[in-house]
Amino acid sequence: MDVKYDLTSYVRVLKLASTPSWEEFSQISKIAGAGIFLVGFLGFVIFAVMSFLPGGV
């Protein structure tokens, strides 16, 4: 394990990283929110179907 090499790699990545613009941040937030909503909705649909089936939860 070469600590000096690892640290220089981390520093190089941090130098390349930049703060996203407001438009980019907004778009990423909308996509992430839609993904969270879809996963929750899918879980709710599965729960609802399992609740109405005989022998369900």
Short mmCIF file of the C-alpha atoms (twelve columns), coordinates in Angstrom:
data_MODEL
# 
_entry.id   MODEL 
# 
loop_
_atom_site.group_PDB 
_atom_site.id 
_atom_site.type_symbol 
_atom_site.label_atom_id 
_atom_site.label_alt_id 
_atom_site.label_comp_id 
_atom_site.label_asym_id 
_atom_site.label_seq_id 
_atom_site.Cartn_x 
_atom_site.Cartn_y 
_atom_site.Cartn_z 
_atom_site.pdbx_PDB_model_num 
ATOM 1  C CA . MET A 1  0.000   0.000   0.000   1 
ATOM 2  C CA . ASP A 2  1.647   3.176   -1.219  1 
ATOM 3  C CA . VAL A 3  0.194   6.031   0.831   1 
ATOM 4  C CA . LYS A 4  1.969   8.766   -1.120  1 
ATOM 5  C CA . TYR A 5  0.592   7.455   -4.439  1 
ATOM 6  C CA . ASP A 6  -2.918  7.170   -2.971  1 
ATOM 7  C CA . LEU A 7  -2.832  10.725  -1.641  1 
ATOM 8  C CA . THR A 8  -1.658  12.149  -4.956  1 
ATOM 9  C CA . SER A 9  -4.488  10.277  -6.702  1 
ATOM 10 C CA . TYR A 10 -7.037  11.723  -4.280  1 
ATOM 11 C CA . VAL A 11 -5.667  15.247  -4.720  1 
ATOM 12 C CA . ARG A 12 -5.800  14.891  -8.517  1 
ATOM 13 C CA . VAL A 13 -9.459  13.828  -8.360  1 
ATOM 14 C CA . LEU A 14 -10.351 16.712  -6.025  1 
ATOM 15 C CA . LYS A 15 -8.686  19.202  -8.374  1 
ATOM 16 C CA . LEU A 16 -10.798 17.906  -11.285 1 
ATOM 17 C CA . ALA A 17 -14.040 18.008  -9.294  1 
ATOM 18 C CA . SER A 18 -16.159 21.134  -9.526  1 
ATOM 19 C CA . THR A 19 -19.320 22.454  -7.949  1 
ATOM 20 C CA . PRO A 20 -22.320 21.813  -10.204 1 
ATOM 21 C CA . SER A 21 -24.260 24.720  -11.611 1 
ATOM 22 C CA . TRP A 22 -27.760 25.384  -10.318 1 
ATOM 23 C CA . GLU A 23 -29.325 23.925  -13.479 1 
ATOM 24 C CA . GLU A 24 -27.281 20.720  -13.195 1 
ATOM 25 C CA . PHE A 25 -28.070 20.359  -9.492  1 
ATOM 26 C CA . SER A 26 -31.770 20.951  -10.126 1 
ATOM 27 C CA . GLN A 27 -31.892 18.337  -12.882 1 
ATOM 28 C CA . ILE A 28 -30.070 15.750  -10.759 1 
ATOM 29 C CA . SER A 29 -32.434 16.446  -7.843  1 
ATOM 30 C CA . LYS A 30 -35.507 15.983  -10.029 1 
ATOM 31 C CA . ILE A 31 -34.223 12.695  -11.451 1 
ATOM 32 C CA . ALA A 32 -33.280 11.380  -8.002  1 
ATOM 33 C CA . GLY A 33 -36.667 12.433  -6.597  1 
ATOM 34 C CA . ALA A 34 -38.491 10.709  -9.453  1 
ATOM 35 C CA . GLY A 35 -36.479 7.540   -8.810  1 
ATOM 36 C CA . ILE A 36 -37.308 7.580   -5.105  1 
ATOM 37 C CA . PHE A 37 -40.986 8.150   -5.916  1 
ATOM 38 C CA . LEU A 38 -41.071 5.281   -8.414  1 
ATOM 39 C CA . VAL A 39 -39.438 2.825   -6.009  1 
ATOM 40 C CA . GLY A 40 -41.853 3.826   -3.244  1 
ATOM 41 C CA . PHE A 41 -44.858 3.585   -5.561  1 
ATOM 42 C CA . LEU A 42 -43.739 0.155   -6.771  1 
ATOM 43 C CA . GLY A 43 -43.392 -0.997  -3.158  1 
ATOM 44 C CA . PHE A 44 -46.860 0.316   -2.367  1 
ATOM 45 C CA . VAL A 45 -48.373 -1.470  -5.381  1 
ATOM 46 C CA . ILE A 46 -46.730 -4.751  -4.371  1 
ATOM 47 C CA . PHE A 47 -47.963 -4.305  -0.800  1 
ATOM 48 C CA . ALA A 48 -51.505 -3.530  -1.997  1 
ATOM 49 C CA . VAL A 49 -51.591 -6.566  -4.291  1 
ATOM 50 C CA . MET A 50 -50.249 -8.841  -1.553  1 
ATOM 51 C CA . SER A 51 -52.811 -7.466  0.917   1 
ATOM 52 C CA . PHE A 52 -55.777 -8.315  -1.326  1 
ATOM 53 C CA . LEU A 53 -54.599 -11.779 -2.318  1 
ATOM 54 C CA . PRO A 54 -55.833 -14.681 -0.165  1 
ATOM 55 C CA . GLY A 55 -53.246 -15.571 2.462   1 
ATOM 56 C CA . GLY A 56 -51.496 -12.235 2.068   1 
ATOM 57 C CA . VAL A 57 -50.000 -10.095 4.786   1 
# 
